[in-house]
Amino acid sequence: MSGGNGLGGADHGSAGRGPCTAPRTAPRTASRTAPRTGSRTAPRTAPQSCAGPLSDHYDAALLDLDGVVYLGGTPIPGAAPALAAASARGMKLAYVTNNASRTPHAIAAQLSAMGVPATATDIVTSAQAAAHLLADRLGAGSAVLVVGAAGLRLAVRERGLRPVTSAAAGPLAVVQGYSPHIDYGLLAEAALAINAGAWYVLSNADPTLPTPRGPQPGNGSLAQVLIHATGRQPVVAGKPEPPLHAESVERVGAKRPLVVGDRLDTDIEGAFRGGADSLLVLTGVTRPADLLLAPAEHRPSYVATDLAGLNASHPQVTAADGRFGCGGWTAAAGGPGEAWLAVSGSGAWIDGLRALCSAAWSAGLPPGSPEEQRRAAGLALAAIG
């Protein structure tokens, strides 16, 4: 790759890079057809530590965009300088998005306007992963009915396929991606094509997308119209499914990638299933309570408040006699008749969260309904401020 972050250029000091403490197994060879088996490691019971900046230990960051670099088009404070610092340390940066609506050129222009230098080759979209999936199965020039925006139509065309909008064109596949302008007529044509035997592919299945006003319906929610109307389940290309992760690793040529995201069910699960380490930032969808209650496949390697965590060390969580310490905080599971988790101490809030994650992931979920579990998590979090 070319562009502001140097993808495809010289390897800047990679010989000095190595895994942080408690490393996971090396990432498996990326595959577009890997089964849903997850990572071949034991369930994570504590955030991983790293004695130096993550940008010194991983050769590439595969970064989500919305909720990580910007939020609904508004730059997240501190993101641009953090990315510049990581790039200066030699970390390759690729921007990996489940949003299939816009073209890589448009996304790169938006990033550059925010002070994040990028070119179209630095952008990897679920539209591109979906188009790659289609091209691997269909012959050149095959008609594909596109339900989505310009980014998806361009990706299909660049793979040598022919975008159409009518079932009468005899499409061999229907591909659907997010667009705020999808209308009934196009959905009806897609349903007719799927019912006639067209292969149904979804760019991504995110139920929501983050905006400054709060979560709004995403492509996964819009797809329910066709799923309900046809009874057919689509093949999904985007995170956490294998195709987009494979596309990203292949594009960057990463040997030790770090997936960076704000969603547990897409970014972090995608990393888990791809055998890659991950950094969760708390600038988007995920709330601290979600992290405490996360199942094994949604537990990140590292957690940070924002992208500054790329260039920071991550302290070790110590464990002794069922108590977990990080910074000045100590957390443990409560006994019978006590609160789910107990925490004491003082210090950086993020260290308190790391200690609580270790206690929660080791103890298992609290009893009760999902609402009661969230209340239990909220009580524990209130103790760290």
SVG drawing of the C-alpha trace seen along z (x, -y; Angstrom):
<svg xmlns="http://www.w3.org/2000/svg" viewBox="-42 -19 57 44">
<polyline fill="none" stroke="black" stroke-width="0.4" points="0.0,0.0 1.0,-3.6 -0.2,-6.6 0.2,-8.6 0.8,-5.6 3.3,-3.7 1.4,-0.5 3.3,1.5 6.5,-0.5 9.6,0.6 9.3,2.5 10.2,-0.1 12.1,1.7 10.0,4.9 12.9,7.0 12.6,5.5 9.0,6.3 7.7,9.2 4.7,10.4 3.7,8.8 3.4,10.9 0.9,13.8 0.9,14.0 -1.7,15.9 -0.9,18.3 0.2,16.8 -2.7,15.7 -3.9,18.5 -3.7,18.2 -6.5,15.9 -9.4,17.7 -12.6,16.5 -14.3,19.7 -13.1,20.5 -15.8,22.1 -17.1,20.5 -14.8,22.3 -13.2,19.3 -9.7,18.9 -7.7,22.0 -6.9,20.7 -8.3,21.1 -10.9,18.4 -9.3,15.2 -9.7,14.5 -7.7,11.2 -6.6,8.4 -3.2,9.0 -0.2,6.9 2.4,5.2 5.5,3.6 5.9,1.1 3.7,-0.6 1.5,1.7 2.7,-0.1 6.2,1.2 5.0,4.8 2.5,5.3 3.5,4.6 0.0,3.5 -3.2,2.1 -6.5,3.1 -8.6,0.2 -12.4,-0.2 -13.5,-3.7 -16.9,-4.7 -16.6,-4.7 -12.8,-4.5 -11.5,-7.3 -14.7,-9.3 -18.2,-9.1 -20.9,-9.8 -18.5,-11.9 -17.2,-13.9 -13.5,-13.3 -12.9,-11.6 -10.6,-13.9 -7.0,-12.6 -7.5,-10.0 -5.4,-11.8 -2.3,-12.4 -2.4,-8.9 -2.5,-7.4 0.3,-9.7 2.4,-8.5 1.8,-4.9 2.7,-5.4 5.9,-7.2 6.8,-4.1 6.6,-2.0 3.1,-0.5 1.2,0.0 -2.3,-1.4 -5.3,0.0 -8.8,-1.2 -11.3,1.6 -15.0,0.8 -18.2,2.8 -19.9,-0.2 -20.3,0.6 -22.0,-2.6 -19.0,-4.8 -16.1,-4.2 -12.5,-3.9 -11.6,-7.2 -14.4,-9.0 -13.4,-7.5 -9.7,-8.4 -10.7,-12.0 -12.7,-12.2 -9.9,-10.9 -7.4,-13.2 -9.7,-16.2 -9.6,-15.1 -5.8,-15.1 -5.4,-11.4 -3.4,-10.9 -4.8,-8.1 -5.3,-6.9 -7.9,-4.6 -5.5,-1.7 -5.4,-2.1 -9.1,-1.5 -10.6,2.0 -14.4,2.2 -17.0,4.9 -18.1,4.0 -14.7,5.1 -14.8,8.3 -18.3,9.1 -17.3,8.4 -14.2,10.7 -16.5,13.4 -18.8,13.0 -16.0,13.0 -14.5,16.2 -17.8,18.0 -19.3,16.2 -17.9,15.9 -16.6,12.6 -19.4,10.4 -22.1,12.1 -25.0,10.0 -25.3,9.1 -28.3,7.3 -26.9,4.6 -29.0,3.4 -26.8,0.6 -24.9,-2.6 -22.1,-3.6 -19.4,-1.9 -20.9,1.5 -21.7,1.0 -18.1,-0.2 -16.6,2.8 -18.7,5.2 -17.7,3.6 -14.0,3.6 -14.2,7.4 -15.4,7.7 -19.0,8.3 -22.0,6.4 -24.2,4.5 -28.0,4.6 -31.1,3.3 -33.8,5.6 -34.6,9.3 -35.5,9.4 -31.8,9.0 -31.3,12.6 -28.8,11.9 -26.9,14.9 -26.5,13.2 -28.0,10.4 -25.6,8.4 -26.9,6.1 -25.0,3.3 -26.0,0.3 -27.5,-2.7 -29.9,-5.2 -31.7,-5.5 -32.8,-1.9 -36.4,-1.9 -39.2,0.7 -38.9,1.2 -35.3,2.3 -36.0,4.6 -38.9,6.1 -36.6,6.8 -34.0,8.4 -36.7,10.6 -37.8,11.8 -34.2,12.6 -33.5,14.5 -36.7,16.5 -35.6,17.3 -32.4,18.9 -29.9,16.0 -27.2,16.4 -27.7,13.9 -24.7,12.1 -24.6,9.5 -21.8,7.0 -22.2,7.0 -24.8,7.8 -24.3,5.0 -27.7,4.4 -26.9,0.8 -24.4,-2.0 -23.2,-4.6 -24.1,-8.2 -23.8,-11.3 -27.6,-11.0 -27.2,-7.3 -27.4,-4.0 -29.4,-3.8 -30.5,-0.8 -27.6,0.8 -27.4,3.2 -28.2,6.2 -31.5,4.7 -32.3,3.7 -31.5,7.2 -34.2,8.6 -36.7,7.4 -35.3,9.8 -34.6,12.6 -38.2,12.5 -39.6,12.2 -37.6,15.0 -36.8,17.3 -33.1,17.3 -30.1,16.6 -27.3,14.7 -23.6,15.4 -22.0,12.5 -18.7,11.0 -18.0,8.4 -16.9,8.6 -16.9,10.9 -17.0,13.3 -13.7,14.4 -13.8,12.7 -13.2,9.1 -10.5,10.1 -8.8,12.1 -9.1,9.2 -7.4,6.9 -4.5,9.2 -3.8,9.8 -3.9,6.1 -1.5,5.1 0.7,8.2 0.6,8.3 2.5,10.9 1.4,9.7 -1.8,7.7 -3.6,5.9 -7.4,5.5 -8.6,2.2 -12.3,1.6 -15.2,0.4 -17.7,3.3 -17.4,6.6 -19.6,8.5 -17.8,7.5 -14.3,6.1 -13.3,8.2 -15.1,11.4 -13.6,11.1 -10.1,10.9 -10.8,13.8 -12.0,16.0 -9.0,14.9 -6.5,15.7 -5.4,12.1 -4.9,9.9 -7.3,7.0 -7.6,3.6 -11.0,2.3 -11.5,-1.4 -14.4,-2.9 -15.2,-5.7 -18.0,-4.0 -20.7,-1.4 -19.3,0.7 -20.0,-0.4 -17.9,0.8 -20.7,3.0 -20.8,4.8 -17.1,5.6 -17.6,7.1 -20.4,9.4 -18.6,10.3 -18.5,14.0 -15.2,15.5 -15.3,14.6 -16.0,11.0 -13.1,10.4 -10.4,8.1 -6.6,8.6 -6.3,5.0 -8.7,2.2 -8.1,-1.5 -10.3,-4.6 -9.3,-5.7 -6.6,-5.4 -3.9,-6.7 -3.8,-3.1 -2.0,-2.2 1.1,-4.1 0.9,-3.2 2.1,-0.3 -0.6,2.0 0.0,3.0 -0.1,6.6 -3.1,7.8 -1.8,9.8 -3.8,12.7 -3.5,14.2 -6.0,16.0 -8.9,15.0 -8.0,11.3 -6.9,9.4 -4.8,6.3 -4.0,3.6 -2.5,0.2 -3.9,-0.8 -7.0,1.3 -7.9,4.8 -11.1,6.7 -12.6,10.0 -15.8,12.0 -18.2,11.6 -19.2,14.4 -22.7,15.9 -25.1,13.1 -22.7,10.4 -22.4,8.3 -21.2,10.0 -17.9,8.2 -16.0,6.2 -13.3,3.6 -11.2,1.4 -8.3,-1.0 -7.6,-4.1 -5.7,-5.1 -6.4,-5.4 -10.0,-4.4 -8.9,-2.2 -6.8,-0.1 -9.8,0.4 -11.7,1.6 -8.9,4.0 -9.0,5.4 -12.8,5.8 -12.6,7.5 -10.3,10.1 -12.5,10.7 -15.6,10.9 -14.2,13.1 -12.9,15.5 -16.1,15.6 -18.6,16.0 -21.9,14.2 -23.9,13.1 -27.2,14.8 -30.5,13.3 -31.9,11.8 -29.9,9.7 -31.3,6.6 -30.2,7.9 -26.8,8.8 -26.3,5.3 -27.3,3.8 -24.7,6.0 -22.1,4.8 -23.1,1.2 -22.7,1.5 -19.2,2.8 -18.3,0.0 -19.7,-2.7 -17.0,-1.8 -14.2,-3.0 -15.9,-6.2"/>
</svg>
